Amino acid sequence: MDEWIYFFKNAEIKSHFSAKGLKEANEKLDTMKLNEKDRKAYNAYLKHLHSIASRNHTIEIDAKEIIKKAKEESEIEAVIGFFENDVSISVIAKSLKITKEPVKQIIENHKNK
């Protein structure tokens, strides 16, 4: 509480202060102290950083989806390859470390093509 009171009285935070939320309040105060031109530039900068973070998040999600699809396609190709070489469903499942059900489904879909 004393740190907050000091902050309100002096509009500054000592380096050893550790009160919860005080750092965020100081950052907001620093922004408010800027002149209008600098504040607009700072807000534009923050908006730009947010845009970059959002774009990177979207790229990460897309990459994970691509990896997932590639893994699924690889698994399908492996199952079909084993099946075409007369390997049993149980051996295919064990070799690929998956259950028999997806193996059966992949084989069924392959037969229906």
N, CA, C and O atoms as a GROMACS GRO file, in nm:
protein
  452
    1MET      N    1   0.082  -0.119   0.000
    1MET     CA    2   0.000   0.000   0.000
    1MET      C    3   0.087   0.126   0.000
    1MET      O    4   0.057   0.224  -0.068
    2ASP      N    5   0.195   0.122   0.076
    2ASP     CA    6   0.285   0.238   0.083
    2ASP      C    7   0.345   0.270  -0.054
    2ASP      O    8   0.364   0.386  -0.089
    3GLU      N    9   0.374   0.166  -0.132
    3GLU     CA   10   0.431   0.187  -0.265
    3GLU      C   11   0.331   0.258  -0.356
    3GLU      O   12   0.370   0.345  -0.434
    4TRP      N   13   0.204   0.220  -0.348
    4TRP     CA   14   0.101   0.285  -0.428
    4TRP      C   15   0.085   0.432  -0.387
    4TRP      O   16   0.071   0.519  -0.472
    5ILE      N   17   0.087   0.457  -0.258
    5ILE     CA   18   0.074   0.594  -0.210
    5ILE      C   19   0.190   0.678  -0.261
    5ILE      O   20   0.171   0.791  -0.307
    6TYR      N   21   0.310   0.623  -0.252
    6TYR     CA   22   0.428   0.693  -0.304
    6TYR      C   23   0.411   0.721  -0.453
    6TYR      O   24   0.440   0.831  -0.501
    7PHE      N   25   0.362   0.621  -0.526
    7PHE     CA   26   0.342   0.636  -0.670
    7PHE      C   27   0.244   0.751  -0.698
    7PHE      O   28   0.270   0.834  -0.786
    8PHE      N   29   0.132   0.756  -0.626
    8PHE     CA   30   0.032   0.861  -0.649
    8PHE      C   31   0.085   1.000  -0.612
    8PHE      O   32   0.053   1.098  -0.679
    9LYS      N   33   0.164   1.008  -0.507
    9LYS     CA   34   0.216   1.137  -0.464
    9LYS      C   35   0.326   1.189  -0.554
    9LYS      O   36   0.335   1.309  -0.580
   10ASN      N   37   0.412   1.096  -0.604
   10ASN     CA   38   0.533   1.138  -0.676
   10ASN      C   39   0.534   1.103  -0.824
   10ASN      O   40   0.625   1.144  -0.897
   11ALA      N   41   0.435   1.028  -0.870
   11ALA     CA   42   0.426   0.986  -1.010
   11ALA      C   43   0.553   0.916  -1.057
   11ALA      O   44   0.600   0.935  -1.170
   12GLU      N   45   0.608   0.834  -0.968
   12GLU     CA   46   0.725   0.754  -1.003
   12GLU      C   47   0.728   0.627  -0.917
   12GLU      O   48   0.661   0.617  -0.814
   13ILE      N   49   0.806   0.531  -0.964
   13ILE     CA   50   0.821   0.404  -0.893
   13ILE      C   51   0.969   0.381  -0.870
   13ILE      O   52   1.050   0.393  -0.962
   14LYS      N   53   1.003   0.347  -0.748
   14LYS     CA   54   1.142   0.312  -0.717
   14LYS      C   55   1.171   0.173  -0.772
   14LYS      O   56   1.080   0.091  -0.785
   15SER      N   57   1.296   0.145  -0.803
   15SER     CA   58   1.333   0.017  -0.866
   15SER      C   59   1.302  -0.103  -0.778
   15SER      O   60   1.282  -0.213  -0.830
   16HIS      N   61   1.299  -0.085  -0.647
   16HIS     CA   62   1.273  -0.198  -0.556
   16HIS      C   63   1.125  -0.220  -0.527
   16HIS      O   64   1.090  -0.315  -0.456
   17PHE      N   65   1.036  -0.136  -0.581
   17PHE     CA   66   0.892  -0.152  -0.556
   17PHE      C   67   0.842  -0.281  -0.622
   17PHE      O   68   0.886  -0.318  -0.731
   18SER      N   69   0.749  -0.347  -0.554
   18SER     CA   70   0.699  -0.474  -0.608
   18SER      C   71   0.549  -0.492  -0.593
   18SER      O   72   0.499  -0.604  -0.611
   19ALA      N   73   0.475  -0.387  -0.562
   19ALA     CA   74   0.330  -0.399  -0.544
   19ALA      C   75   0.263  -0.444  -0.674
   19ALA      O   76   0.301  -0.401  -0.783
   20LYS      N   77   0.164  -0.528  -0.658
   20LYS     CA   78   0.093  -0.584  -0.774
   20LYS      C   79   0.026  -0.472  -0.854
   20LYS      O   80  -0.044  -0.387  -0.798
   21GLY      N   81   0.047  -0.472  -0.986
   21GLY     CA   82  -0.017  -0.377  -1.076
   21GLY      C   83   0.054  -0.243  -1.086
   21GLY      O   84   0.017  -0.161  -1.170
   22LEU      N   85   0.152  -0.221  -1.003
   22LEU     CA   86   0.221  -0.093  -1.001
   22LEU      C   87   0.300  -0.068  -1.129
   22LEU      O   88   0.303   0.044  -1.180
   23LYS      N   89   0.362  -0.172  -1.180
   23LYS     CA   90   0.440  -0.157  -1.304
   23LYS      C   91   0.349  -0.117  -1.420
   23LYS      O   92   0.384  -0.030  -1.499
   24GLU      N   93   0.232  -0.182  -1.430
   24GLU     CA   94   0.138  -0.150  -1.537
   24GLU      C   95   0.086  -0.006  -1.524
   24GLU      O   96   0.071   0.065  -1.623
   25ALA      N   97   0.060   0.035  -1.399
   25ALA     CA   98   0.014   0.171  -1.376
   25ALA      C   99   0.120   0.272  -1.417
   25ALA      O  100   0.088   0.377  -1.474
   26ASN      N  101   0.244   0.242  -1.390
   26ASN     CA  102   0.354   0.331  -1.428
   26ASN      C  103   0.366   0.341  -1.580
   26ASN      O  104   0.390   0.449  -1.634
   27GLU      N  105   0.351   0.228  -1.648
   27GLU     CA  106   0.357   0.230  -1.795
   27GLU      C  107   0.244   0.317  -1.852
   27GLU      O  108   0.266   0.393  -1.946
   28LYS      N  109   0.125   0.305  -1.795
   28LYS     CA  110   0.011   0.386  -1.840
   28LYS      C  111   0.039   0.534  -1.814
   28LYS      O  112   0.009   0.619  -1.898
   29LEU      N  113   0.096   0.565  -1.698
   29LEU     CA  114   0.130   0.703  -1.664
   29LEU      C  115   0.233   0.758  -1.761
   29LEU      O  116   0.223   0.871  -1.807
   30ASP      N  117   0.333   0.676  -1.793
   30ASP     CA  118   0.436   0.720  -1.888
   30ASP      C  119   0.373   0.755  -2.023
   30ASP      O  120   0.411   0.853  -2.086
   31THR      N  121   0.278   0.674  -2.065
   31THR     CA  122   0.209   0.700  -2.192
   31THR      C  123   0.129   0.829  -2.183
   31THR      O  124   0.129   0.909  -2.276
   32MET      N  125   0.062   0.848  -2.072
   32MET     CA  126  -0.020   0.968  -2.055
   32MET      C  127   0.065   1.095  -2.050
   32MET      O  128   0.016   1.203  -2.085
   33LYS      N  129   0.190   1.085  -2.009
   33LYS     CA  130   0.279   1.200  -2.000
   33LYS      C  131   0.329   1.246  -2.138
   33LYS      O  132   0.376   1.359  -2.152
   34LEU      N  133   0.319   1.159  -2.237
   34LEU     CA  134   0.367   1.193  -2.371
   34LEU      C  135   0.281   1.304  -2.432
   34LEU      O  136   0.163   1.316  -2.401
   35ASN      N  137   0.343   1.384  -2.519
   35ASN     CA  138   0.262   1.482  -2.591
   35ASN      C  139   0.177   1.408  -2.694
   35ASN      O  140   0.200   1.290  -2.720
   36GLU      N  141   0.080   1.474  -2.750
   36GLU     CA  142  -0.018   1.408  -2.838
   36GLU      C  143   0.048   1.340  -2.957
   36GLU      O  144   0.011   1.227  -2.992
   37LYS      N  145   0.144   1.406  -3.019
   37LYS     CA  146   0.212   1.348  -3.136
   37LYS      C  147   0.285   1.219  -3.098
   37LYS      O  148   0.273   1.117  -3.167
   38ASP      N  149   0.360   1.222  -2.987
   38ASP     CA  150   0.434   1.104  -2.944
   38ASP      C  151   0.341   0.993  -2.897
   38ASP      O  152   0.368   0.875  -2.920
   39ARG      N  153   0.231   1.032  -2.831
   39ARG     CA  154   0.135   0.932  -2.786
   39ARG      C  155   0.072   0.860  -2.905
   39ARG      O  156   0.054   0.738  -2.902
   40LYS      N  157   0.039   0.935  -3.010
   40LYS     CA  158  -0.017   0.874  -3.131
   40LYS      C  159   0.084   0.780  -3.196
   40LYS      O  160   0.050   0.671  -3.240
   41ALA      N  161   0.210   0.824  -3.201
   41ALA     CA  162   0.315   0.739  -3.259
   41ALA      C  163   0.333   0.613  -3.175
   41ALA      O  164   0.350   0.504  -3.230
   42TYR      N  165   0.330   0.628  -3.043
   42TYR     CA  166   0.345   0.512  -2.954
   42TYR      C  167   0.227   0.416  -2.971
   42TYR      O  168   0.247   0.294  -2.978
   43ASN      N  169   0.108   0.469  -2.977
   43ASN     CA  170  -0.010   0.383  -2.996
   43ASN      C  171  -0.007   0.314  -3.133
   43ASN      O  172  -0.048   0.198  -3.145
   44ALA      N  173   0.042   0.384  -3.235
   44ALA     CA  174   0.056   0.322  -3.367
   44ALA      C  175   0.158   0.209  -3.360
   44ALA      O  176   0.141   0.104  -3.422
   45TYR      N  177   0.265   0.232  -3.285
   45TYR     CA  178   0.368   0.129  -3.267
   45TYR      C  179   0.310   0.006  -3.197
   45TYR      O  180   0.333  -0.107  -3.239
   46LEU      N  181   0.233   0.029  -3.090
   46LEU     CA  182   0.169  -0.082  -3.020
   46LEU      C  183   0.072  -0.157  -3.111
   46LEU      O  184   0.064  -0.280  -3.107
   47LYS      N  185  -0.002  -0.082  -3.192
   47LYS     CA  186  -0.095  -0.145  -3.286
   47LYS      C  187  -0.019  -0.231  -3.387
   47LYS      O  188  -0.063  -0.340  -3.423
   48HIS      N  189   0.094  -0.181  -3.431
   48HIS     CA  190   0.179  -0.255  -3.525
   48HIS      C  191   0.231  -0.384  -3.460
   48HIS      O  192   0.229  -0.490  -3.522
   49LEU      N  193   0.277  -0.374  -3.335
   49LEU     CA  194   0.322  -0.493  -3.263
   49LEU      C  195   0.209  -0.595  -3.247
   49LEU      O  196   0.230  -0.715  -3.262
   50HIS      N  197   0.091  -0.546  -3.218
   50HIS     CA  198  -0.025  -0.635  -3.204
   50HIS      C  199  -0.054  -0.704  -3.336
   50HIS      O  200  -0.085  -0.823  -3.340
   51SER      N  201  -0.045  -0.629  -3.445
   51SER     CA  202  -0.067  -0.686  -3.577
   51SER      C  203   0.034  -0.796  -3.609
   51SER      O  204  -0.002  -0.901  -3.662
   52ILE      N  205   0.159  -0.771  -3.577
   52ILE     CA  206   0.264  -0.870  -3.599
   52ILE      C  207   0.238  -0.995  -3.516
   52ILE      O  208   0.249  -1.107  -3.566
   53ALA      N  209   0.203  -0.976  -3.390
   53ALA     CA  210   0.175  -1.091  -3.301
   53ALA      C  211   0.056  -1.170  -3.353
   53ALA      O  212   0.058  -1.294  -3.350
   54SER      N  213  -0.045  -1.101  -3.399
   54SER     CA  214  -0.164  -1.168  -3.453
   54SER      C  215  -0.129  -1.248  -3.577
   54SER      O  216  -0.171  -1.363  -3.593
   55ARG      N  217  -0.051  -1.187  -3.666
   55ARG     CA  218  -0.010  -1.255  -3.788
   55ARG      C  219   0.076  -1.378  -3.755
   55ARG      O  220   0.058  -1.484  -3.815
   56ASN      N  221   0.167  -1.364  -3.661
   56ASN     CA  222   0.251  -1.477  -3.621
   56ASN      C  223   0.168  -1.589  -3.559
   56ASN      O  224   0.196  -1.707  -3.580
   57HIS      N  225   0.068  -1.552  -3.483
   57HIS     CA  226  -0.021  -1.653  -3.423
   57HIS      C  227  -0.096  -1.729  -3.532
   57HIS      O  228  -0.109  -1.851  -3.526
   58THR      N  229  -0.145  -1.656  -3.630
   58THR     CA  230  -0.216  -1.719  -3.742
   58THR      C  231  -0.122  -1.812  -3.819
   58THR      O  232  -0.162  -1.922  -3.856
   59ILE      N  233   0.000  -1.768  -3.842
   59ILE     CA  234   0.098  -1.852  -3.911
   59ILE      C  235   0.126  -1.978  -3.832
   59ILE      O  236   0.137  -2.086  -3.889
   60GLU      N  237   0.138  -1.964  -3.700
   60GLU     CA  238   0.163  -2.080  -3.615
   60GLU      C  239   0.048  -2.180  -3.623
   60GLU      O  240   0.070  -2.301  -3.635
   61ILE      N  241  -0.074  -2.131  -3.617
   61ILE     CA  242  -0.192  -2.219  -3.626
   61ILE      C  243  -0.194  -2.288  -3.762
   61ILE      O  244  -0.217  -2.408  -3.771
   62ASP      N  245  -0.169  -2.212  -3.869
   62ASP     CA  246  -0.167  -2.270  -4.004
   62ASP      C  247  -0.058  -2.375  -4.017
   62ASP      O  248  -0.080  -2.480  -4.076
   63ALA      N  249   0.058  -2.347  -3.961
   63ALA     CA  250   0.169  -2.444  -3.969
   63ALA      C  251   0.134  -2.572  -3.895
   63ALA      O  252   0.162  -2.682  -3.944
   64LYS      N  253   0.073  -2.559  -3.779
   64LYS     CA  254   0.032  -2.678  -3.704
   64LYS      C  255  -0.069  -2.760  -3.783
   64LYS      O  256  -0.063  -2.884  -3.783
   65GLU      N  257  -0.160  -2.694  -3.851
   65GLU     CA  258  -0.260  -2.764  -3.932
   65GLU      C  259  -0.194  -2.835  -4.050
   65GLU      O  260  -0.229  -2.948  -4.083
   66ILE      N  261  -0.099  -2.769  -4.113
   66ILE     CA  262  -0.027  -2.829  -4.226
   66ILE      C  263   0.050  -2.952  -4.179
   66ILE      O  264   0.050  -3.055  -4.246
   67ILE      N  265   0.116  -2.940  -4.066
   67ILE     CA  266   0.192  -3.054  -4.010
   67ILE      C  267   0.097  -3.170  -3.978
   67ILE      O  268   0.129  -3.285  -4.005
   68LYS      N  269  -0.017  -3.138  -3.921
   68LYS     CA  270  -0.115  -3.241  -3.887
   68LYS      C  271  -0.163  -3.313  -4.014
   68LYS      O  272  -0.171  -3.436  -4.017
   69LYS      N  273  -0.196  -3.235  -4.117
   69LYS     CA  274  -0.242  -3.296  -4.243
   69LYS      C  275  -0.132  -3.380  -4.308
   69LYS      O  276  -0.159  -3.488  -4.360
   70ALA      N  277  -0.010  -3.331  -4.304
   70ALA     CA  278   0.102  -3.406  -4.362
   70ALA      C  279   0.122  -3.538  -4.287
   70ALA      O  280   0.149  -3.641  -4.349
   71LYS      N  281   0.109  -3.534  -4.156
   71LYS     CA  282   0.123  -3.655  -4.076
   71LYS      C  283   0.012  -3.755  -4.112
   71LYS      O  284   0.037  -3.874  -4.127
   72GLU      N  285  -0.110  -3.704  -4.124
   72GLU     CA  286  -0.222  -3.790  -4.161
   72GLU      C  287  -0.201  -3.852  -4.298
   72GLU      O  288  -0.224  -3.972  -4.318
   73GLU      N  289  -0.156  -3.771  -4.394
   73GLU     CA  290  -0.132  -3.822  -4.529
   73GLU      C  291  -0.020  -3.926  -4.529
   73GLU      O  292  -0.029  -4.028  -4.598
   74SER      N  293   0.083  -3.901  -4.452
   74SER     CA  294   0.192  -3.996  -4.441
   74SER      C  295   0.145  -4.127  -4.380
   74SER      O  296   0.184  -4.235  -4.423
   75GLU      N  297   0.060  -4.116  -4.280
   75GLU     CA  298   0.005  -4.235  -4.214
   75GLU      C  299  -0.082  -4.314  -4.313
   75GLU      O  300  -0.075  -4.437  -4.317
   76ILE      N  301  -0.162  -4.244  -4.391
   76ILE     CA  302  -0.247  -4.310  -4.491
   76ILE      C  303  -0.160  -4.382  -4.594
   76ILE      O  304  -0.186  -4.498  -4.627
   77GLU      N  305  -0.058  -4.314  -4.643
   77GLU     CA  306   0.032  -4.376  -4.740
   77GLU      C  307   0.100  -4.499  -4.682
   77GLU      O  308   0.117  -4.599  -4.751
   78ALA      N  309   0.139  -4.492  -4.556
   78ALA     CA  310   0.205  -4.606  -4.493
   78ALA      C  311   0.108  -4.724  -4.480
   78ALA      O  312   0.144  -4.837  -4.510
   79VAL      N  313  -0.013  -4.696  -4.435
   79VAL     CA  314  -0.113  -4.803  -4.420
   79VAL      C  315  -0.139  -4.869  -4.554
   79VAL      O  316  -0.142  -4.992  -4.563
   80ILE      N  317  -0.159  -4.789  -4.657
   80ILE     CA  318  -0.187  -4.844  -4.791
   80ILE      C  319  -0.067  -4.924  -4.840
   80ILE      O  320  -0.084  -5.032  -4.898
   81GLY      N  321   0.052  -4.873  -4.819
   81GLY     CA  322   0.173  -4.946  -4.860
   81GLY      C  323   0.184  -5.080  -4.792
   81GLY      O  324   0.212  -5.181  -4.856
   82PHE      N  325   0.162  -5.082  -4.661
   82PHE     CA  326   0.165  -5.209  -4.587
   82PHE      C  327   0.056  -5.303  -4.639
   82PHE      O  328   0.081  -5.421  -4.664
   83PHE      N  329  -0.065  -5.248  -4.655
   83PHE     CA  330  -0.179  -5.330  -4.698
   83PHE      C  331  -0.152  -5.392  -4.834
   83PHE      O  332  -0.180  -5.510  -4.856
   84GLU      N  333  -0.099  -5.314  -4.926
   84GLU     CA  334  -0.071  -5.364  -5.061
   84GLU      C  335   0.041  -5.468  -5.060
   84GLU      O  336   0.059  -5.540  -5.158
   85ASN      N  337   0.116  -5.476  -4.953
   85ASN     CA  338   0.220  -5.578  -4.940
   85ASN      C  339   0.175  -5.691  -4.846
   85ASN      O  340   0.257  -5.765  -4.791
   86ASP      N  341   0.044  -5.702  -4.832
   86ASP     CA  342  -0.019  -5.812  -4.756
   86ASP      C  343   0.020  -5.818  -4.608
   86ASP      O  344   0.027  -5.927  -4.550
   87VAL      N  345   0.046  -5.703  -4.548
   87VAL     CA  346   0.073  -5.699  -4.405
   87VAL      C  347  -0.062  -5.694  -4.332
   87VAL      O  348  -0.153  -5.623  -4.375
   88SER      N  349  -0.073  -5.768  -4.224
   88SER     CA  350  -0.201  -5.774  -4.151
   88SER      C  351  -0.233  -5.641  -4.083
   88SER      O  352  -0.144  -5.561  -4.054
   89ILE      N  353  -0.361  -5.620  -4.060
   89ILE     CA  354  -0.408  -5.498  -3.995
   89ILE      C  355  -0.344  -5.480  -3.858
   89ILE      O  356  -0.304  -5.370  -3.821
   90SER      N  357  -0.336  -5.587  -3.782
   90SER     CA  358  -0.278  -5.575  -3.647
   90SER      C  359  -0.130  -5.537  -3.652
   90SER      O  360  -0.084  -5.459  -3.569
   91VAL      N  361  -0.056  -5.591  -3.749
   91VAL     CA  362   0.086  -5.557  -3.763
   91VAL      C  363   0.100  -5.412  -3.811
   91VAL      O  364   0.189  -5.340  -3.766
   92ILE      N  365   0.012  -5.370  -3.903
   92ILE     CA  366   0.015  -5.231  -3.951
   92ILE      C  367  -0.008  -5.136  -3.833
   92ILE      O  368   0.066  -5.041  -3.813
   93ALA      N  369  -0.113  -5.165  -3.756
   93ALA     CA  370  -0.147  -5.080  -3.642
   93ALA      C  371  -0.032  -5.074  -3.542
   93ALA      O  372   0.003  -4.967  -3.492
   94LYS      N  373   0.024  -5.189  -3.513
   94LYS     CA  374   0.134  -5.194  -3.416
   94LYS      C  375   0.256  -5.120  -3.469
   94LYS      O  376   0.322  -5.047  -3.395
   95SER      N  377   0.287  -5.137  -3.597
   95SER     CA  378   0.403  -5.072  -3.658
   95SER      C  379   0.390  -4.920  -3.658
   95SER      O  380   0.489  -4.848  -3.639
   96LEU      N  381   0.268  -4.872  -3.681
   96LEU     CA  382   0.245  -4.727  -3.688
   96LEU      C  383   0.203  -4.667  -3.554
   96LEU      O  384   0.183  -4.546  -3.541
   97LYS      N  385   0.190  -4.755  -3.454
   97LYS     CA  386   0.151  -4.711  -3.319
   97LYS      C  387   0.016  -4.640  -3.319
   97LYS      O  388  -0.001  -4.534  -3.258
   98ILE      N  389  -0.079  -4.702  -3.390
   98ILE     CA  390  -0.217  -4.653  -3.391
   98ILE      C  391  -0.309  -4.773  -3.366
   98ILE      O  392  -0.264  -4.888  -3.367
   99THR      N  393  -0.436  -4.744  -3.343
   99THR     CA  394  -0.531  -4.853  -3.321
   99THR      C  395  -0.571  -4.915  -3.454
   99THR      O  396  -0.543  -4.861  -3.561
  100LYS      N  397  -0.638  -5.028  -3.445
  100LYS     CA  398  -0.679  -5.100  -3.567
  100LYS      C  399  -0.790  -5.027  -3.642
  100LYS      O  400  -0.797  -5.035  -3.765
  101GLU      N  401  -0.876  -4.955  -3.569
  101GLU     CA  402  -0.991  -4.888  -3.634
  101GLU      C  403  -0.951  -4.791  -3.745
  101GLU      O  404  -1.006  -4.799  -3.855
  102PRO      N  405  -0.857  -4.700  -3.720
  102PRO     CA  406  -0.819  -4.611  -3.831
  102PRO      C  407  -0.753  -4.687  -3.946
  102PRO      O  408  -0.767  -4.648  -4.062
  103VAL      N  409  -0.682  -4.793  -3.914
  103VAL     CA  410  -0.620  -4.875  -4.019
  103VAL      C  411  -0.730  -4.935  -4.107
  103VAL      O  412  -0.723  -4.929  -4.230
  104LYS      N  413  -0.831  -4.992  -4.043
  104LYS     CA  414  -0.943  -5.051  -4.117
  104LYS      C  415  -1.014  -4.947  -4.202
  104LYS      O  416  -1.050  -4.973  -4.316
  105GLN      N  417  -1.034  -4.826  -4.145
  105GLN     CA  418  -1.103  -4.719  -4.218
  105GLN      C  419  -1.022  -4.674  -4.340
  105GLN      O  420  -1.078  -4.653  -4.447
  106ILE      N  421  -0.892  -4.661  -4.323
  106ILE     CA  422  -0.807  -4.620  -4.435
  106ILE      C  423  -0.810  -4.726  -4.544
  106ILE      O  424  -0.819  -4.693  -4.663
  107ILE      N  425  -0.802  -4.850  -4.506
  107ILE     CA  426  -0.804  -4.959  -4.603
  107ILE      C  427  -0.939  -4.962  -4.676
  107ILE      O  428  -0.943  -4.980  -4.798
  108GLU      N  429  -1.047  -4.945  -4.602
  108GLU     CA  430  -1.181  -4.944  -4.661
  108GLU      C  431  -1.194  -4.829  -4.760
  108GLU      O  432  -1.246  -4.848  -4.871
  109ASN      N  433  -1.150  -4.712  -4.723
  109ASN     CA  434  -1.155  -4.597  -4.813
  109ASN      C  435  -1.070  -4.620  -4.938
  109ASN      O  436  -1.106  -4.578  -5.047
  110HIS      N  437  -0.957  -4.685  -4.920
  110HIS     CA  438  -0.869  -4.716  -5.033
  110HIS      C  439  -0.934  -4.816  -5.129
  110HIS      O  440  -0.923  -4.802  -5.251
  111LYS      N  441  -1.002  -4.914  -5.073
  111LYS     CA  442  -1.070  -5.013  -5.156
  111LYS      C  443  -1.183  -4.951  -5.238
  111LYS      O  444  -1.210  -4.993  -5.350
  112ASN      N  445  -1.250  -4.851  -5.180
  112ASN     CA  446  -1.365  -4.788  -5.246
  112ASN      C  447  -1.327  -4.687  -5.351
  112ASN      O  448  -1.415  -4.632  -5.418
  113LYS      N  449  -1.201  -4.661  -5.368
  113LYS     CA  450  -1.158  -4.562  -5.468
  113LYS      C  451  -1.151  -4.622  -5.605
  113LYS      O  452  -1.117  -4.553  -5.701
   0.00000   0.00000   0.00000
